[in-house]
Amino acid sequence: QRLAKRRAHSHTTTEPAKKNKQETGKRFTLCLLLSAVQRIKTIFSGDPPTARVLAFFVQGREAEKKKEEMTRGSLVLVFLFLVGFADGLSPGGGKKRVVIIGNGPVGQRLTELLADKVEVVSYCEEKHTCYNRVQLTRWFEDRKVQSLSMVGEYDEDGIGSYFKENDVEVVKARAEKIDLDEKTVYPEKTPYDVAVLATGSYPFVPPIEGATNLKGVFVYRTVEDLENLVAYCAQRGVKKAAVVGGGLLGLEAAKAVHDLGLETSILEYAPILLCRQIDQGGHNALASRVEELGLNVMCDARVSKFRADDQGAVSAVEFSNDGWDPLDVGVVVVSAGIRPRDEVAKNSNLNVHERGGVLVDDSMRTSDDSVYAVGEVALHRGKIYGLVAPGYQQAAVAAHNILCDLGLLEDKEEEEAKMFLGADMSTKLKLLGCDVASFGVPKKSEDDPAQVELVWNDPSAKVYRKLVVDEKANVLLGGVLVGDAADYAELYQRFKAEARLDVPAASLLPPPSILVDALPGGGGAAVSDDDDEDPSKQICSCNDVSRGVLVEAIQEFGDKTTYAHLKKCTKAGSGCGGCEPEVKKILGKELEKMGAKLSNHLCEHFAYSRPELMAIAKTKDVSSFGDLLEAVGSGKDGCEICKPAVASMLASLKNDVILRDDRAALQDTNDRSLANMQRGGSYSVVPRIPGGEITPEALIGIGQVAKKFDLYCKVTGAQRIDLFGAKKQDLPAIWKDLGDLKLESGHAYGKALRTVKSCVGSSWCRYGVQNSVDFAVEVEHRYKGLRSPHK
């Protein structure tokens, strides 16, 4: 109405009105644009968007006849704008928008598959975006989540560099609900064209009394869980721990707790560890290896209650098993399985199974055609997949079908929907330092007499291997490998081939660590040079990467290829990490074929190997790190690789006091502190006792020091007394008291001679030949200051 009045006024004016008339035309055009946009947004409900724009354009043509001020150019502008708007009509503008709820490894894989074709919005409720949960225990190596990152360097908000580099929006919030009618994710009101649930799972906590209300009961799932666990143990001086659960996650949790220096017990409800992966024989081998490390394995454990102390903290685990005494503990870690996090689906009225899990079809769609689900939240054909490899396969299927739905597939021949028909659960892991692998049929079916088991059981070596074959031993159907799984890739390939074996099945049974001269190839038929060159050989089971894919990538990068390059472009080694040695071996072989080789440079500051640098330091007679860096190095300062290495070289060549001048800064933390840093930030102190010989006064004095500073005492197999739990600020006082007893420090922490062991010798032993104690004391004092490349 305002425009009509202005137009009427403009007709009564003369020359000055021309400018006003032009402005009026511009305003009219803008008004038409805005109203058109609003109209399309409100009435668009399924008809082809371009058709609606054309209908509106026809109306615009009628309007143009009645409005002389509207120039043809303005109308064309309106048409082009609206067609462009409608053709790319989506909540995000020009690109279709896919909102992925959850930024774990599977959600991140889906993001990477879609990011260059659609606008991706990733919901992440954790402090840091995607990190490697499969290798969660690696966090204890440096206690930095950056070491686990799967998305590059984190910024101050915990968002990886990947997202900025690929224009992916991160919403740091917890999604609560999807409005299926509005196509909006709440509470942030994020509109979408397609939404994907990748919320993963949460740790299942059995209904045990005290499990949810006592201090000191933790789950093992995120970096934050580990941080809270470490802080609690350090604060309360915890000495003993129990891990409830003996599956994959339970054993990982047990390793983490054991690495904290705690006396650890594994409590498993089932009769064996890893009951879904191995059998009784595999359990025996695995359990013996675990117990050899100092952990206590308790299977068939019926945990009934977590007992509390007077401060409301867990103090013991009680059992309903007859005759089982309570287990005294200071902390409990529950890792007894997972449950799908399907609360967003429930709040959104999507179909969810009564026992948990978002129901999906083979295309990974939920009950709403615009919503998909992948990973541990998705229930496919009645099954939840708890391994990362099936999750990646689901992500690939979902990505293809999403692009197909949106009409964005570049190759029109691929527009047929892909299907996820289940996943091979074969896997190889290293748990508590022990190889564990299974593939195909892990044990013969009682209902199928045509299946035969071949077993290799070596209790002394703690190696157990079982292969399942057909009744004529011609076809490999599956197997279990515990203790030695070096030939897993070869055996897995034979299983996948589903073909008649070209060697006797029994020749595949011996572990590669045992040379079997009577068998072809000298080391068993499973390991052969021919198989090693097979391009179809699977190297990384987590990401399904074959040898051929790695070789192709190396050839593409050329002789400058590094392991980091391969890991980034093929994803090999980015899962559990078990394939890293094999990937590096292939890289070395392929580089050698190109006339190149893997760099043996110490680090970026020294273009020499360690032996070469040692020779240079010796011939140039350098006496400090700075001198060597200036002479043959580069950069203003060194790094965590070259500094300790050069410190060791200078110690071997010069043997000066290591904590004087600039040498102190080169030493490891333990050398600088004259104490061993332990888990939780405390230290252990080890006084030197040459030859293990000690006076009563010194022994009493050690006890008094331990009592004074509340230290945990342990006599080790190396004739040492370790005093654990020392605070850093107490170290000077502790060493003053021990120094007064003529007990010195330094040997237990350095790359040097540490102890000289001896028997009691002729002084006490009736079979003694010489005075071994005195000789051990003499040798230890003679060489105790000598630094060396290793302890």
Stockholm file with secondary structure:
# STOCKHOLM 1.0

chainA/1-791         QRLAKRRAHSHTTTEPAKKNKQETGKRFTLCLLLSAVQRIKTIFSGDPPTARVLAFFVQGREAEKKKEEMTRGSLVLVFLFLVGFADGLSPGGGKKRVVIIGNGPVGQRLTELLADKVEVVSYCEEKHTCYNRVQLTRWFEDRKVQSLSMVGEYDEDGIGSYFKENDVEVVKARAEKIDLDEKTVYPEKTPYDVAVLATGSYPFVPPIEGATNLKGVFVYRTVEDLENLVAYCAQRGVKKAAVVGGGLLGLEAAKAVHDLGLETSILEYAPILLCRQIDQGGHNALASRVEELGLNVMCDARVSKFRADDQGAVSAVEFSNDGWDPLDVGVVVVSAGIRPRDEVAKNSNLNVHERGGVLVDDSMRTSDDSVYAVGEVALHRGKIYGLVAPGYQQAAVAAHNILCDLGLLEDKEEEEAKMFLGADMSTKLKLLGCDVASFGVPKKSEDDPAQVELVWNDPSAKVYRKLVVDEKANVLLGGVLVGDAADYAELYQRFKAEARLDVPAASLLPPPSILVDALPGGGGAAVSDDDDEDPSKQICSCNDVSRGVLVEAIQEFGDKTTYAHLKKCTKAGSGCGGCEPEVKKILGKELEKMGAKLSNHLCEHFAYSRPELMAIAKTKDVSSFGDLLEAVGSGKDGCEICKPAVASMLASLKNDVILRDDRAALQDTNDRSLANMQRGGSYSVVPRIPGGEITPEALIGIGQVAKKFDLYCKVTGAQRIDLFGAKKQDLPAIWKDLGDLKLESGHAYGKALRTVKSCVGSSWCRYGVQNSVDFAVEVEHRYKGLRSPHK
#=GR chainA/1-791 SS CHHHHHHHHHHTCCTHHHHHHHHHHHHHHHHHHHHHHHHHHHHCSSSCHHHHHHHHHHHHHHHHHHCTTSCHHHHHHHHHHHHHHHHTCSTTSSSCEEEEECCSHHHHHHHHHHTTTSEEEEECCSSSSCBCSTTGGGHHHHCCGGGGBSSSSBCTTSCBHHHHHTTCEEECSCCCEEETTTTEEETTTEECSEEEECCCEEECCCCCBTTTTSBTEEECSSHHHHHHHHHHHHHHTCCEEEEECCSHHHHHHHHHHHHTTCEEEEEESSSSTTTTTCCHHHHHHHHHHHHHTTCEEEESCCEEEEEECTTSBEEEEEECSTTCCCEECSEEEECCCEEECCHHHHHTTCCBCTTSCEEECTTCBCSSTTEEECGGGEEETTBCCCSHHHHHHHHHHHHHHHHHHTTCCSSGGGCSCCCCCCCCCCEEEEETTEEEEEEECSSCCTTCTTEEEEEEEETTTTEEEEEEEETTSCSEEEEEEESCCTTHHHHHHHHHHTSCCSSCGGGGCSCTTSCBTTSTTSBCTTSCHHHHTCTTCEEETTTTEEHHHHHHHHHHHGGGCCHHHHHHHHCTTSSSSTTHHHHHHHHHHHHHHTTCCCCCCSBTTBCSCHHHHHHHHHHHTCCSHHHHHHHHCCSSSCCTTHHHHHHHHHHHHTCCCTTSGGGGGGSCHHHHHTSEECGGGCEEECCCCGGGCCCHHHHHHHHHHHHHTTCEEEECTTSCEEEEEECGGGHHHHHHHHHHTTCCCSTTTSSBCCCCCCCCGGGTCTTCCSCHHHHHHHHHHHHTTCBCSCC
#=GC SS_cons         CHHHHHHHHHHTCCTHHHHHHHHHHHHHHHHHHHHHHHHHHHHCSSSCHHHHHHHHHHHHHHHHHHCTTSCHHHHHHHHHHHHHHHHTCSTTSSSCEEEEECCSHHHHHHHHHHTTTSEEEEECCSSSSCBCSTTGGGHHHHCCGGGGBSSSSBCTTSCBHHHHHTTCEEECSCCCEEETTTTEEETTTEECSEEEECCCEEECCCCCBTTTTSBTEEECSSHHHHHHHHHHHHHHTCCEEEEECCSHHHHHHHHHHHHTTCEEEEEESSSSTTTTTCCHHHHHHHHHHHHHTTCEEEESCCEEEEEECTTSBEEEEEECSTTCCCEECSEEEECCCEEECCHHHHHTTCCBCTTSCEEECTTCBCSSTTEEECGGGEEETTBCCCSHHHHHHHHHHHHHHHHHHTTCCSSGGGCSCCCCCCCCCCEEEEETTEEEEEEECSSCCTTCTTEEEEEEEETTTTEEEEEEEETTSCSEEEEEEESCCTTHHHHHHHHHHTSCCSSCGGGGCSCTTSCBTTSTTSBCTTSCHHHHTCTTCEEETTTTEEHHHHHHHHHHHGGGCCHHHHHHHHCTTSSSSTTHHHHHHHHHHHHHHTTCCCCCCSBTTBCSCHHHHHHHHHHHTCCSHHHHHHHHCCSSSCCTTHHHHHHHHHHHHTCCCTTSGGGGGGSCHHHHHTSEECGGGCEEECCCCGGGCCCHHHHHHHHHHHHHTTCEEEECTTSCEEEEEECGGGHHHHHHHHHHTTCCCSTTTSSBCCCCCCCCGGGTCTTCCSCHHHHHHHHHHHHTTCBCSCC
//
